[in-house]
Amino acid sequence: MLNTKSVLAASLCAATLVAPVVQAADLKVGYVDTQRIFRNAPSAIKAAKEIEAEFSKRDQELQRMAKQLQGMQENMEKNAVTMSETERRNKEREFSELSREFQRKQREFREDLNLRQNEANAAIIEKANRAIKQIADSEKFDLILQDVVWVSPKLDITDKVVKALSDGK
């Protein structure tokens, strides 16, 4: 026979196991796609254009140097048999110096570009996080996730965040 203590204990255990499931059903969850914010938010688009304008002159200079190096190499290969030993060494030295300068400028360009992009991205993320917080507060979200492996499209609130960033909230 079951005694009252056993039934009570079993009921208590069952209630403890069911309570989190009931609470989880009331949980309001959202998801934000950070990459979509970087692609679609007006501030992100503006920042990308500014960075492109800021670095375009240096990029063109690097492209010019690359063409110059390619031309020098082709010229050396084409005229290698007709050049004197001294002339060939001078051309090789000139090519090596320009190649080193090109590599240095290319490395500096990449470092500066990465630094600038990281600064812009950090500012965008900061604005997006404020917009997400406002959306979470106003729409009573319990949890908002970013950058997950998979999420149901019905949980995606990225468009709301992009709109909030567009409105300047």
Secondary structure, 3 states (H helix, E strand, C coil): CCCHHHHHHHHHHHHHHHHHHHHHHCCCEEEECHHHHHHHCHHHHHHHHHHHHHHHHHHHHHHHHHHHHHHHHHHHHHHCCCCCHHHHHHHHHHHHHHHHHHHHHHHHHHHHHHHHHHHHHHHHHHHHHHHHHHHHHHHCCCEEEECCCCCCHHHECHHHHHHHHHHCC
